Amino acid sequence: MGYEVGQIVKTKKKHPCGSNEWEIIRVGVDFKFKCLGCGHIVMLPREKALKIIK
Ligand SMILES: [Zn+2]
């Protein structure tokens, strides 16, 4: 399954702010996500990112 920038995804684990929805802001070798709850941005290696997305 492919992912694209701007897509909203849910993760298995909630962010400490209580939200589990993230906007994808970068795809590639690394994925970048922005938390829709608090705006926090995280970057993860693709392999790990694909594992945490529901
Ligand atoms: Zn958050």
mmCIF file of the protein (N, C-alpha, C, O) and its ligand, coordinates in Angstrom:
data_MODEL
# 
_entry.id   MODEL 
# 
loop_
_entity.id 
_entity.type 
_entity.pdbx_number_of_molecules 
1 polymer     1 
2 non-polymer 1 
# 
_entity_poly.entity_id                      1 
_entity_poly.type                           'polypeptide(L)' 
_entity_poly.nstd_linkage                   no 
_entity_poly.nstd_monomer                   no 
_entity_poly.pdbx_seq_one_letter_code       MGYEVGQIVKTKKKHPCGSNEWEIIRVGVDFKFKCLGCGHIVMLPREKALKIIK 
_entity_poly.pdbx_seq_one_letter_code_can   MGYEVGQIVKTKKKHPCGSNEWEIIRVGVDFKFKCLGCGHIVMLPREKALKIIK 
_entity_poly.pdbx_strand_id                 A 
# 
loop_
_entity_poly_seq.entity_id 
_entity_poly_seq.num 
_entity_poly_seq.mon_id 
_entity_poly_seq.hetero 
1 1  MET n 
1 2  GLY n 
1 3  TYR n 
1 4  GLU n 
1 5  VAL n 
1 6  GLY n 
1 7  GLN n 
1 8  ILE n 
1 9  VAL n 
1 10 LYS n 
1 11 THR n 
1 12 LYS n 
1 13 LYS n 
1 14 LYS n 
1 15 HIS n 
1 16 PRO n 
1 17 CYS n 
1 18 GLY n 
1 19 SER n 
1 20 ASN n 
1 21 GLU n 
1 22 TRP n 
1 23 GLU n 
1 24 ILE n 
1 25 ILE n 
1 26 ARG n 
1 27 VAL n 
1 28 GLY n 
1 29 VAL n 
1 30 ASP n 
1 31 PHE n 
1 32 LYS n 
1 33 PHE n 
1 34 LYS n 
1 35 CYS n 
1 36 LEU n 
1 37 GLY n 
1 38 CYS n 
1 39 GLY n 
1 40 HIS n 
1 41 ILE n 
1 42 VAL n 
1 43 MET n 
1 44 LEU n 
1 45 PRO n 
1 46 ARG n 
1 47 GLU n 
1 48 LYS n 
1 49 ALA n 
1 50 LEU n 
1 51 LYS n 
1 52 ILE n 
1 53 ILE n 
1 54 LYS n 
# 
loop_
_struct_asym.id 
_struct_asym.entity_id 
A 1 
B 2 
# 
loop_
_chem_comp.id 
_chem_comp.type 
_chem_comp.mon_nstd_flag 
ALA 'L-peptide linking' y 
ARG 'L-peptide linking' y 
ASN 'L-peptide linking' y 
ASP 'L-peptide linking' y 
CYS 'L-peptide linking' y 
GLN 'L-peptide linking' y 
GLU 'L-peptide linking' y 
GLY 'peptide linking'   y 
HIS 'L-peptide linking' y 
ILE 'L-peptide linking' y 
LEU 'L-peptide linking' y 
LYS 'L-peptide linking' y 
MET 'L-peptide linking' y 
PHE 'L-peptide linking' y 
PRO 'L-peptide linking' y 
SER 'L-peptide linking' y 
THR 'L-peptide linking' y 
TRP 'L-peptide linking' y 
TYR 'L-peptide linking' y 
VAL 'L-peptide linking' y 
ZN  non-polymer         . 
# 
_pdbx_entity_nonpoly.entity_id   2 
_pdbx_entity_nonpoly.name        ? 
_pdbx_entity_nonpoly.comp_id     ZN 
# 
_pdbx_nonpoly_scheme.asym_id         B 
_pdbx_nonpoly_scheme.entity_id       2 
_pdbx_nonpoly_scheme.mon_id          ZN 
_pdbx_nonpoly_scheme.ndb_seq_num     1 
_pdbx_nonpoly_scheme.pdb_seq_num     101 
_pdbx_nonpoly_scheme.auth_seq_num    101 
_pdbx_nonpoly_scheme.pdb_mon_id      ZN 
_pdbx_nonpoly_scheme.auth_mon_id     ZN 
_pdbx_nonpoly_scheme.pdb_strand_id   A 
_pdbx_nonpoly_scheme.pdb_ins_code    . 
# 
loop_
_atom_site.group_PDB 
_atom_site.id 
_atom_site.type_symbol 
_atom_site.label_atom_id 
_atom_site.label_alt_id 
_atom_site.label_comp_id 
_atom_site.label_asym_id 
_atom_site.label_entity_id 
_atom_site.label_seq_id 
_atom_site.pdbx_PDB_ins_code 
_atom_site.Cartn_x 
_atom_site.Cartn_y 
_atom_site.Cartn_z 
_atom_site.occupancy 
_atom_site.B_iso_or_equiv 
_atom_site.pdbx_formal_charge 
_atom_site.auth_seq_id 
_atom_site.auth_comp_id 
_atom_site.auth_asym_id 
_atom_site.auth_atom_id 
_atom_site.pdbx_PDB_model_num 
ATOM   1   N  N  . MET A 1 1  ? 0.844  -1.204 0.000  1.00 0.00 ? 1   MET A N  1 
ATOM   2   C  CA . MET A 1 1  ? 0.000  0.000  0.000  1.00 0.00 ? 1   MET A CA 1 
ATOM   3   C  C  . MET A 1 1  ? 0.877  1.251  0.000  1.00 0.00 ? 1   MET A C  1 
ATOM   4   O  O  . MET A 1 1  ? 1.857  1.330  0.741  1.00 0.00 ? 1   MET A O  1 
ATOM   5   N  N  . GLY A 1 2  ? 0.523  2.214  -0.824 1.00 0.00 ? 2   GLY A N  1 
ATOM   6   C  CA . GLY A 1 2  ? 1.306  3.437  -0.899 1.00 0.00 ? 2   GLY A CA 1 
ATOM   7   C  C  . GLY A 1 2  ? 0.748  4.546  -0.027 1.00 0.00 ? 2   GLY A C  1 
ATOM   8   O  O  . GLY A 1 2  ? -0.446 4.590  0.268  1.00 0.00 ? 2   GLY A O  1 
ATOM   9   N  N  . TYR A 1 3  ? 1.619  5.421  0.372  1.00 0.00 ? 3   TYR A N  1 
ATOM   10  C  CA . TYR A 1 3  ? 1.189  6.573  1.151  1.00 0.00 ? 3   TYR A CA 1 
ATOM   11  C  C  . TYR A 1 3  ? 1.644  7.834  0.447  1.00 0.00 ? 3   TYR A C  1 
ATOM   12  O  O  . TYR A 1 3  ? 2.653  7.842  -0.258 1.00 0.00 ? 3   TYR A O  1 
ATOM   13  N  N  . GLU A 1 4  ? 0.885  8.900  0.648  1.00 0.00 ? 4   GLU A N  1 
ATOM   14  C  CA . GLU A 1 4  ? 1.292  10.153 0.026  1.00 0.00 ? 4   GLU A CA 1 
ATOM   15  C  C  . GLU A 1 4  ? 1.189  11.324 0.996  1.00 0.00 ? 4   GLU A C  1 
ATOM   16  O  O  . GLU A 1 4  ? 0.479  11.275 2.000  1.00 0.00 ? 4   GLU A O  1 
ATOM   17  N  N  . VAL A 1 5  ? 1.916  12.363 0.659  1.00 0.00 ? 5   VAL A N  1 
ATOM   18  C  CA . VAL A 1 5  ? 1.925  13.567 1.486  1.00 0.00 ? 5   VAL A CA 1 
ATOM   19  C  C  . VAL A 1 5  ? 0.507  14.133 1.568  1.00 0.00 ? 5   VAL A C  1 
ATOM   20  O  O  . VAL A 1 5  ? -0.202 14.215 0.565  1.00 0.00 ? 5   VAL A O  1 
ATOM   21  N  N  . GLY A 1 6  ? 0.115  14.514 2.760  1.00 0.00 ? 6   GLY A N  1 
ATOM   22  C  CA . GLY A 1 6  ? -1.211 15.092 2.964  1.00 0.00 ? 6   GLY A CA 1 
ATOM   23  C  C  . GLY A 1 6  ? -2.225 14.085 3.460  1.00 0.00 ? 6   GLY A C  1 
ATOM   24  O  O  . GLY A 1 6  ? -3.309 14.446 3.918  1.00 0.00 ? 6   GLY A O  1 
ATOM   25  N  N  . GLN A 1 7  ? -1.859 12.807 3.363  1.00 0.00 ? 7   GLN A N  1 
ATOM   26  C  CA . GLN A 1 7  ? -2.760 11.751 3.803  1.00 0.00 ? 7   GLN A CA 1 
ATOM   27  C  C  . GLN A 1 7  ? -2.822 11.701 5.329  1.00 0.00 ? 7   GLN A C  1 
ATOM   28  O  O  . GLN A 1 7  ? -1.812 11.902 6.005  1.00 0.00 ? 7   GLN A O  1 
ATOM   29  N  N  . ILE A 1 8  ? -4.002 11.435 5.862  1.00 0.00 ? 8   ILE A N  1 
ATOM   30  C  CA . ILE A 1 8  ? -4.167 11.304 7.305  1.00 0.00 ? 8   ILE A CA 1 
ATOM   31  C  C  . ILE A 1 8  ? -4.170 9.825  7.662  1.00 0.00 ? 8   ILE A C  1 
ATOM   32  O  O  . ILE A 1 8  ? -4.923 9.041  7.085  1.00 0.00 ? 8   ILE A O  1 
ATOM   33  N  N  . VAL A 1 9  ? -3.335 9.452  8.604  1.00 0.00 ? 9   VAL A N  1 
ATOM   34  C  CA . VAL A 1 9  ? -3.270 8.048  9.007  1.00 0.00 ? 9   VAL A CA 1 
ATOM   35  C  C  . VAL A 1 9  ? -3.446 7.943  10.529 1.00 0.00 ? 9   VAL A C  1 
ATOM   36  O  O  . VAL A 1 9  ? -3.244 8.904  11.271 1.00 0.00 ? 9   VAL A O  1 
ATOM   37  N  N  . LYS A 1 10 ? -3.826 6.751  10.951 1.00 0.00 ? 10  LYS A N  1 
ATOM   38  C  CA . LYS A 1 10 ? -3.939 6.478  12.382 1.00 0.00 ? 10  LYS A CA 1 
ATOM   39  C  C  . LYS A 1 10 ? -2.840 5.516  12.790 1.00 0.00 ? 10  LYS A C  1 
ATOM   40  O  O  . LYS A 1 10 ? -2.456 4.626  12.030 1.00 0.00 ? 10  LYS A O  1 
ATOM   41  N  N  . THR A 1 11 ? -2.344 5.708  13.994 1.00 0.00 ? 11  THR A N  1 
ATOM   42  C  CA . THR A 1 11 ? -1.319 4.805  14.495 1.00 0.00 ? 11  THR A CA 1 
ATOM   43  C  C  . THR A 1 11 ? -1.906 3.911  15.581 1.00 0.00 ? 11  THR A C  1 
ATOM   44  O  O  . THR A 1 11 ? -2.917 4.231  16.207 1.00 0.00 ? 11  THR A O  1 
ATOM   45  N  N  . LYS A 1 12 ? -1.238 2.786  15.779 1.00 0.00 ? 12  LYS A N  1 
ATOM   46  C  CA . LYS A 1 12 ? -1.697 1.821  16.788 1.00 0.00 ? 12  LYS A CA 1 
ATOM   47  C  C  . LYS A 1 12 ? -1.594 2.416  18.178 1.00 0.00 ? 12  LYS A C  1 
ATOM   48  O  O  . LYS A 1 12 ? -2.435 2.180  19.045 1.00 0.00 ? 12  LYS A O  1 
ATOM   49  N  N  . LYS A 1 13 ? -0.528 3.201  18.366 1.00 0.00 ? 13  LYS A N  1 
ATOM   50  C  CA . LYS A 1 13 ? -0.287 3.771  19.693 1.00 0.00 ? 13  LYS A CA 1 
ATOM   51  C  C  . LYS A 1 13 ? -0.617 5.258  19.674 1.00 0.00 ? 13  LYS A C  1 
ATOM   52  O  O  . LYS A 1 13 ? -0.292 5.966  18.720 1.00 0.00 ? 13  LYS A O  1 
ATOM   53  N  N  . LYS A 1 14 ? -1.259 5.719  20.731 1.00 0.00 ? 14  LYS A N  1 
ATOM   54  C  CA . LYS A 1 14 ? -1.584 7.146  20.819 1.00 0.00 ? 14  LYS A CA 1 
ATOM   55  C  C  . LYS A 1 14 ? -0.360 7.973  21.181 1.00 0.00 ? 14  LYS A C  1 
ATOM   56  O  O  . LYS A 1 14 ? 0.524  7.537  21.919 1.00 0.00 ? 14  LYS A O  1 
ATOM   57  N  N  . HIS A 1 15 ? -0.342 9.182  20.633 1.00 0.00 ? 15  HIS A N  1 
ATOM   58  C  CA . HIS A 1 15 ? 0.656  10.161 21.064 1.00 0.00 ? 15  HIS A CA 1 
ATOM   59  C  C  . HIS A 1 15 ? 0.306  10.590 22.493 1.00 0.00 ? 15  HIS A C  1 
ATOM   60  O  O  . HIS A 1 15 ? -0.863 10.538 22.876 1.00 0.00 ? 15  HIS A O  1 
ATOM   61  N  N  . PRO A 1 16 ? 1.283  11.008 23.276 1.00 0.00 ? 16  PRO A N  1 
ATOM   62  C  CA . PRO A 1 16 ? 0.991  11.443 24.649 1.00 0.00 ? 16  PRO A CA 1 
ATOM   63  C  C  . PRO A 1 16 ? -0.104 12.516 24.750 1.00 0.00 ? 16  PRO A C  1 
ATOM   64  O  O  . PRO A 1 16 ? -0.731 12.647 25.801 1.00 0.00 ? 16  PRO A O  1 
ATOM   65  N  N  . CYS A 1 17 ? -0.343 13.275 23.692 1.00 0.00 ? 17  CYS A N  1 
ATOM   66  C  CA . CYS A 1 17 ? -1.392 14.303 23.741 1.00 0.00 ? 17  CYS A CA 1 
ATOM   67  C  C  . CYS A 1 17 ? -2.786 13.701 23.621 1.00 0.00 ? 17  CYS A C  1 
ATOM   68  O  O  . CYS A 1 17 ? -3.779 14.402 23.814 1.00 0.00 ? 17  CYS A O  1 
ATOM   69  N  N  . GLY A 1 18 ? -2.871 12.412 23.304 1.00 0.00 ? 18  GLY A N  1 
ATOM   70  C  CA . GLY A 1 18 ? -4.171 11.739 23.254 1.00 0.00 ? 18  GLY A CA 1 
ATOM   71  C  C  . GLY A 1 18 ? -4.673 11.463 21.843 1.00 0.00 ? 18  GLY A C  1 
ATOM   72  O  O  . GLY A 1 18 ? -5.655 10.743 21.664 1.00 0.00 ? 18  GLY A O  1 
ATOM   73  N  N  . SER A 1 19 ? -4.010 12.027 20.846 1.00 0.00 ? 19  SER A N  1 
ATOM   74  C  CA . SER A 1 19 ? -4.440 11.823 19.461 1.00 0.00 ? 19  SER A CA 1 
ATOM   75  C  C  . SER A 1 19 ? -3.696 10.646 18.843 1.00 0.00 ? 19  SER A C  1 
ATOM   76  O  O  . SER A 1 19 ? -2.533 10.401 19.164 1.00 0.00 ? 19  SER A O  1 
ATOM   77  N  N  . ASN A 1 20 ? -4.372 9.919  17.955 1.00 0.00 ? 20  ASN A N  1 
ATOM   78  C  CA . ASN A 1 20 ? -3.640 8.892  17.205 1.00 0.00 ? 20  ASN A CA 1 
ATOM   79  C  C  . ASN A 1 20 ? -3.756 9.149  15.709 1.00 0.00 ? 20  ASN A C  1 
ATOM   80  O  O  . ASN A 1 20 ? -3.546 8.250  14.895 1.00 0.00 ? 20  ASN A O  1 
ATOM   81  N  N  . GLU A 1 21 ? -4.093 10.386 15.356 1.00 0.00 ? 21  GLU A N  1 
ATOM   82  C  CA . GLU A 1 21 ? -4.178 10.749 13.940 1.00 0.00 ? 21  GLU A CA 1 
ATOM   83  C  C  . GLU A 1 21 ? -3.003 11.645 13.563 1.00 0.00 ? 21  GLU A C  1 
ATOM   84  O  O  . GLU A 1 21 ? -2.651 12.582 14.279 1.00 0.00 ? 21  GLU A O  1 
ATOM   85  N  N  . TRP A 1 22 ? -2.413 11.326 12.419 1.00 0.00 ? 22  TRP A N  1 
ATOM   86  C  CA . TRP A 1 22 ? -1.222 12.031 11.952 1.00 0.00 ? 22  TRP A CA 1 
ATOM   87  C  C  . TRP A 1 22 ? -1.372 12.372 10.483 1.00 0.00 ? 22  TRP A C  1 
ATOM   88  O  O  . TRP A 1 22 ? -1.953 11.610 9.710  1.00 0.00 ? 22  TRP A O  1 
ATOM   89  N  N  . GLU A 1 23 ? -0.843 13.524 10.106 1.00 0.00 ? 23  GLU A N  1 
ATOM   90  C  CA . GLU A 1 23 ? -0.775 13.882 8.702  1.00 0.00 ? 23  GLU A CA 1 
ATOM   91  C  C  . GLU A 1 23 ? 0.619  13.551 8.187  1.00 0.00 ? 23  GLU A C  1 
ATOM   92  O  O  . GLU A 1 23 ? 1.620  13.895 8.815  1.00 0.00 ? 23  GLU A O  1 
ATOM   93  N  N  . ILE A 1 24 ? 0.676  12.886 7.052  1.00 0.00 ? 24  ILE A N  1 
ATOM   94  C  CA . ILE A 1 24 ? 1.975  12.583 6.457  1.00 0.00 ? 24  ILE A CA 1 
ATOM   95  C  C  . ILE A 1 24 ? 2.501  13.846 5.773  1.00 0.00 ? 24  ILE A C  1 
ATOM   96  O  O  . ILE A 1 24 ? 1.826  14.411 4.912  1.00 0.00 ? 24  ILE A O  1 
ATOM   97  N  N  . ILE A 1 25 ? 3.676  14.279 6.144  1.00 0.00 ? 25  ILE A N  1 
ATOM   98  C  CA . ILE A 1 25 ? 4.227  15.475 5.510  1.00 0.00 ? 25  ILE A CA 1 
ATOM   99  C  C  . ILE A 1 25 ? 5.479  15.173 4.697  1.00 0.00 ? 25  ILE A C  1 
ATOM   100 O  O  . ILE A 1 25 ? 6.020  16.055 4.030  1.00 0.00 ? 25  ILE A O  1 
ATOM   101 N  N  . ARG A 1 26 ? 5.932  13.942 4.753  1.00 0.00 ? 26  ARG A N  1 
ATOM   102 C  CA . ARG A 1 26 ? 7.051  13.550 3.894  1.00 0.00 ? 26  ARG A CA 1 
ATOM   103 C  C  . ARG A 1 26 ? 7.058  12.035 3.748  1.00 0.00 ? 26  ARG A C  1 
ATOM   104 O  O  . ARG A 1 26 ? 6.877  11.309 4.726  1.00 0.00 ? 26  ARG A O  1 
ATOM   105 N  N  . VAL A 1 27 ? 7.267  11.564 2.531  1.00 0.00 ? 27  VAL A N  1 
ATOM   106 C  CA . VAL A 1 27 ? 7.436  10.137 2.308  1.00 0.00 ? 27  VAL A CA 1 
ATOM   107 C  C  . VAL A 1 27 ? 8.753  9.901  1.592  1.00 0.00 ? 27  VAL A C  1 
ATOM   108 O  O  . VAL A 1 27 ? 9.252  10.777 0.885  1.00 0.00 ? 27  VAL A O  1 
ATOM   109 N  N  . GLY A 1 28 ? 9.308  8.721  1.776  1.00 0.00 ? 28  GLY A N  1 
ATOM   110 C  CA . GLY A 1 28 ? 10.587 8.395  1.158  1.00 0.00 ? 28  GLY A CA 1 
ATOM   111 C  C  . GLY A 1 28 ? 11.297 7.368  2.005  1.00 0.00 ? 28  GLY A C  1 
ATOM   112 O  O  . GLY A 1 28 ? 10.661 6.490  2.589  1.00 0.00 ? 28  GLY A O  1 
ATOM   113 N  N  . VAL A 1 29 ? 12.591 7.468  2.077  1.00 0.00 ? 29  VAL A N  1 
ATOM   114 C  CA . VAL A 1 29 ? 13.367 6.571  2.938  1.00 0.00 ? 29  VAL A CA 1 
ATOM   115 C  C  . VAL A 1 29 ? 12.941 6.802  4.386  1.00 0.00 ? 29  VAL A C  1 
ATOM   116 O  O  . VAL A 1 29 ? 12.842 5.868  5.182  1.00 0.00 ? 29  VAL A O  1 
ATOM   117 N  N  . ASP A 1 30 ? 12.692 8.069  4.703  1.00 0.00 ? 30  ASP A N  1 
ATOM   118 C  CA . ASP A 1 30 ? 12.132 8.423  6.007  1.00 0.00 ? 30  ASP A CA 1 
ATOM   119 C  C  . ASP A 1 30 ? 10.748 9.024  5.804  1.00 0.00 ? 30  ASP A C  1 
ATOM   120 O  O  . ASP A 1 30 ? 10.492 9.724  4.824  1.00 0.00 ? 30  ASP A O  1 
ATOM   121 N  N  . PHE A 1 31 ? 9.869  8.737  6.747  1.00 0.00 ? 31  PHE A N  1 
ATOM   122 C  CA . PHE A 1 31 ? 8.540  9.341  6.755  1.00 0.00 ? 31  PHE A CA 1 
ATOM   123 C  C  . PHE A 1 31 ? 8.510  10.400 7.835  1.00 0.00 ? 31  PHE A C  1 
ATOM   124 O  O  . PHE A 1 31 ? 9.120  10.249 8.893  1.00 0.00 ? 31  PHE A O  1 
ATOM   125 N  N  . LYS A 1 32 ? 7.789  11.479 7.552  1.00 0.00 ? 32  LYS A N  1 
ATOM   126 C  CA . LYS A 1 32 ? 7.584  12.506 8.563  1.00 0.00 ? 32  LYS A CA 1 
ATOM   127 C  C  . LYS A 1 32 ? 6.094  12.633 8.803  1.00 0.00 ? 32  LYS A C  1 
ATOM   128 O  O  . LYS A 1 32 ? 5.293  12.672 7.868  1.00 0.00 ? 32  LYS A O  1 
ATOM   129 N  N  . PHE A 1 33 ? 5.740  12.695 10.075 1.00 0.00 ? 33  PHE A N  1 
ATOM   130 C  CA . PHE A 1 33 ? 4.338  12.817 10.443 1.00 0.00 ? 33  PHE A CA 1 
ATOM   131 C  C  . PHE A 1 33 ? 4.121  14.014 11.340 1.00 0.00 ? 33  PHE A C  1 
ATOM   132 O  O  . PHE A 1 33 ? 4.971  14.358 12.162 1.00 0.00 ? 33  PHE A O  1 
ATOM   133 N  N  . LYS A 1 34 ? 2.966  14.646 11.173 1.00 0.00 ? 34  LYS A N  1 
ATOM   134 C  CA . LYS A 1 34 ? 2.579  15.718 12.091 1.00 0.00 ? 34  LYS A CA 1 
ATOM   135 C  C  . LYS A 1 34 ? 1.364  15.253 12.872 1.00 0.00 ? 34  LYS A C  1 
ATOM   136 O  O  . LYS A 1 34 ? 0.361  14.824 12.302 1.00 0.00 ? 34  LYS A O  1 
ATOM   137 N  N  . CYS A 1 35 ? 1.477  15.346 14.186 1.00 0.00 ? 35  CYS A N  1 
ATOM   138 C  CA . CYS A 1 35 ? 0.366  14.962 15.054 1.00 0.00 ? 35  CYS A CA 1 
ATOM   139 C  C  . CYS A 1 35 ? -0.768 15.964 14.886 1.00 0.00 ? 35  CYS A C  1 
ATOM   140 O  O  . CYS A 1 35 ? -0.554 17.174 14.961 1.00 0.00 ? 35  CYS A O  1 
ATOM   141 N  N  . LEU A 1 36 ? -1.994 15.445 14.656 1.00 0.00 ? 36  LEU A N  1 
ATOM   142 C  CA . LEU A 1 36 ? -3.125 16.349 14.469 1.00 0.00 ? 36  LEU A CA 1 
ATOM   143 C  C  . LEU A 1 36 ? -3.646 16.871 15.799 1.00 0.00 ? 36  LEU A C  1 
ATOM   144 O  O  . LEU A 1 36 ? -4.444 17.808 15.840 1.00 0.00 ? 36  LEU A O  1 
ATOM   145 N  N  . GLY A 1 37 ? -3.194 16.263 16.872 1.00 0.00 ? 37  GLY A N  1 
ATOM   146 C  CA . GLY A 1 37 ? -3.631 16.722 18.190 1.00 0.00 ? 37  GLY A CA 1 
ATOM   147 C  C  . GLY A 1 37 ? -2.843 17.925 18.661 1.00 0.00 ? 37  GLY A C  1 
ATOM   148 O  O  . GLY A 1 37 ? -3.420 18.901 19.138 1.00 0.00 ? 37  GLY A O  1 
ATOM   149 N  N  . CYS A 1 38 ? -1.526 17.862 18.530 1.00 0.00 ? 38  CYS A N  1 
ATOM   150 C  CA . CYS A 1 38 ? -0.691 18.908 19.123 1.00 0.00 ? 38  CYS A CA 1 
ATOM   151 C  C  . CYS A 1 38 ? 0.297  19.533 18.144 1.00 0.00 ? 38  CYS A C  1 
ATOM   152 O  O  . CYS A 1 38 ? 0.995  20.481 18.502 1.00 0.00 ? 38  CYS A O  1 
ATOM   153 N  N  . GLY A 1 39 ? 0.369  19.025 16.922 1.00 0.00 ? 39  GLY A N  1 
ATOM   154 C  CA . GLY A 1 39 ? 1.264  19.626 15.936 1.00 0.00 ? 39  GLY A CA 1 
ATOM   155 C  C  . GLY A 1 39 ? 2.695  19.145 16.008 1.00 0.00 ? 39  GLY A C  1 
ATOM   156 O  O  . GLY A 1 39 ? 3.547  19.600 15.245 1.00 0.00 ? 39  GLY A O  1 
ATOM   157 N  N  . HIS A 1 40 ? 2.965  18.229 16.918 1.00 0.00 ? 40  HIS A N  1 
ATOM   158 C  CA . HIS A 1 40 ? 4.312  17.673 17.059 1.00 0.00 ? 40  HIS A CA 1 
ATOM   159 C  C  . HIS A 1 40 ? 4.701  16.916 15.788 1.00 0.00 ? 40  HIS A C  1 
ATOM   160 O  O  . HIS A 1 40 ? 3.877  16.231 15.183 1.00 0.00 ? 40  HIS A O  1 
ATOM   161 N  N  . ILE A 1 41 ? 5.961  17.050 15.397 1.00 0.00 ? 41  ILE A N  1 
ATOM   162 C  CA . ILE A 1 41 ? 6.432  16.387 14.181 1.00 0.00 ? 41  ILE A CA 1 
ATOM   163 C  C  . ILE A 1 41 ? 7.451  15.313 14.529 1.00 0.00 ? 41  ILE A C  1 
ATOM   164 O  O  . ILE A 1 41 ? 8.380  15.552 15.300 1.00 0.00 ? 41  ILE A O  1 
ATOM   165 N  N  . VAL A 1 42 ? 7.269  14.134 13.958 1.00 0.00 ? 42  VAL A N  1 
ATOM   166 C  CA . VAL A 1 42 ? 8.232  13.056 14.158 1.00 0.00 ? 42  VAL A CA 1 
ATOM   167 C  C  . VAL A 1 42 ? 8.698  12.541 12.808 1.00 0.00 ? 42  VAL A C  1 
ATOM   168 O  O  . VAL A 1 42 ? 7.964  12.583 11.821 1.00 0.00 ? 42  VAL A O  1 
ATOM   169 N  N  . MET A 1 43 ? 9.927  12.055 12.786 1.00 0.00 ? 43  MET A N  1 
ATOM   170 C  CA . MET A 1 43 ? 10.461 11.449 11.576 1.00 0.00 ? 43  MET A CA 1 
ATOM   171 C  C  . MET A 1 43 ? 10.870 10.022 11.919 1.00 0.00 ? 43  MET A C  1 
ATOM   172 O  O  . MET A 1 43 ? 11.530 9.772  12.928 1.00 0.00 ? 43  MET A O  1 
ATOM   173 N  N  . LEU A 1 44 ? 10.463 9.094  11.059 1.00 0.00 ? 44  LEU A N  1 
ATOM   174 C  CA . LEU A 1 44 ? 10.752 7.685  11.293 1.00 0.00 ? 44  LEU A CA 1 
ATOM   175 C  C  . LEU A 1 44 ? 11.265 7.045  10.011 1.00 0.00 ? 44  LEU A C  1 
ATOM   176 O  O  . LEU A 1 44 ? 10.857 7.424  8.913  1.00 0.00 ? 44  LEU A O  1 
ATOM   177 N  N  . PRO A 1 45 ? 12.165 6.070  10.158 1.00 0.00 ? 45  PRO A N  1 
ATOM   178 C  CA . PRO A 1 45 ? 12.550 5.290  8.974  1.00 0.00 ? 45  PRO A CA 1 
ATOM   179 C  C  . PRO A 1 45 ? 11.317 4.599  8.392  1.00 0.00 ? 45  PRO A C  1 
ATOM   180 O  O  . PRO A 1 45 ? 10.423 4.178  9.126  1.00 0.00 ? 45  PRO A O  1 
ATOM   181 N  N  . ARG A 1 46 ? 11.285 4.491  7.071  1.00 0.00 ? 46  ARG A N  1 
ATOM   182 C  CA . ARG A 1 46 ? 10.121 3.940  6.386  1.00 0.00 ? 46  ARG A CA 1 
ATOM   183 C  C  . ARG A 1 46 ? 9.615  2.626  7.000  1.00 0.00 ? 46  ARG A C  1 
ATOM   184 O  O  . ARG A 1 46 ? 8.418  2.447  7.226  1.00 0.00 ? 46  ARG A O  1 
ATOM   185 N  N  . GLU A 1 47 ? 10.549 1.727  7.259  1.00 0.00 ? 47  GLU A N  1 
ATOM   186 C  CA . GLU A 1 47 ? 10.186 0.407  7.769  1.00 0.00 ? 47  GLU A CA 1 
ATOM   187 C  C  . GLU A 1 47 ? 9.415  0.509  9.082  1.00 0.00 ? 47  GLU A C  1 
ATOM   188 O  O  . GLU A 1 47 ? 8.418  -0.181 9.298  1.00 0.00 ? 47  GLU A O  1 
ATOM   189 N  N  . LYS A 1 48 ? 9.904  1.386  9.947  1.00 0.00 ? 48  LYS A N  1 
ATOM   190 C  CA . LYS A 1 48 ? 9.258  1.565  11.248 1.00 0.00 ? 48  LYS A CA 1 
ATOM   191 C  C  . LYS A 1 48 ? 7.915  2.278  11.095 1.00 0.00 ? 48  LYS A C  1 
ATOM   192 O  O  . LYS A 1 48 ? 6.937  1.934  11.759 1.00 0.00 ? 48  LYS A O  1 
ATOM   193 N  N  . ALA A 1 49 ? 7.884  3.265  10.218 1.00 0.00 ? 49  ALA A N  1 
ATOM   194 C  CA . ALA A 1 49 ? 6.664  4.028  9.990  1.00 0.00 ? 49  ALA A CA 1 
ATOM   195 C  C  . ALA A 1 49 ? 5.541  3.104  9.515  1.00 0.00 ? 49  ALA A C  1 
ATOM   196 O  O  . ALA A 1 49 ? 4.405  3.215  9.976  1.00 0.00 ? 49  ALA A O  1 
ATOM   197 N  N  . LEU A 1 50 ? 5.860  2.198  8.596  1.00 0.00 ? 50  LEU A N  1 
ATOM   198 C  CA . LEU A 1 50 ? 4.849  1.309  8.048  1.00 0.00 ? 50  LEU A CA 1 
ATOM   199 C  C  . LEU A 1 50 ? 4.304  0.361  9.119  1.00 0.00 ? 50  LEU A C  1 
ATOM   200 O  O  . LEU A 1 50 ? 3.162  -0.093 9.043  1.00 0.00 ? 50  LEU A O  1 
ATOM   201 N  N  . LYS A 1 51 ? 5.133  0.074  10.105 1.00 0.00 ? 51  LYS A N  1 
ATOM   202 C  CA . LYS A 1 51 ? 4.708  -0.836 11.173 1.00 0.00 ? 51  LYS A CA 1 
ATOM   203 C  C  . LYS A 1 51 ? 3.728  -0.184 12.133 1.00 0.00 ? 51  LYS A C  1 
ATOM   204 O  O  . LYS A 1 51 ? 2.837  -0.854 12.656 1.00 0.00 ? 51  LYS A O  1 
ATOM   205 N  N  . ILE A 1 52 ? 3.879  1.109  12.372 1.00 0.00 ? 52  ILE A N  1 
ATOM   206 C  CA . ILE A 1 52 ? 3.027  1.733  13.384 1.00 0.00 ? 52  ILE A CA 1 
ATOM   207 C  C  . ILE A 1 52 ? 1.710  2.257  12.821 1.00 0.00 ? 52  ILE A C  1 
ATOM   208 O  O  . ILE A 1 52 ? 0.805  2.602  13.580 1.00 0.00 ? 52  ILE A O  1 
ATOM   209 N  N  . ILE A 1 53 ? 1.598  2.319  11.496 1.00 0.00 ? 53  ILE A N  1 
ATOM   210 C  CA . ILE A 1 53 ? 0.340  2.777  10.898 1.00 0.00 ? 53  ILE A CA 1 
ATOM   211 C  C  . ILE A 1 53 ? -0.675 1.642  10.932 1.00 0.00 ? 53  ILE A C  1 
ATOM   212 O  O  . ILE A 1 53 ? -0.363 0.500  10.595 1.00 0.00 ? 53  ILE A O  1 
ATOM   213 N  N  . LYS A 1 54 ? -1.895 1.979  11.345 1.00 0.00 ? 54  LYS A N  1 
ATOM   214 C  CA . LYS A 1 54 ? -2.974 0.998  11.394 1.00 0.00 ? 54  LYS A CA 1 
ATOM   215 C  C  . LYS A 1 54 ? -3.398 0.544  10.010 1.00 0.00 ? 54  LYS A C  1 
ATOM   216 O  O  . LYS A 1 54 ? -4.299 -0.284 9.881  1.00 0.00 ? 54  LYS A O  1 
HETATM 217 ZN ZN . ZN  B 2 .  ? 0.271  14.905 19.748 1.00 0.00 2 101 ZN  A ZN 1 
# 
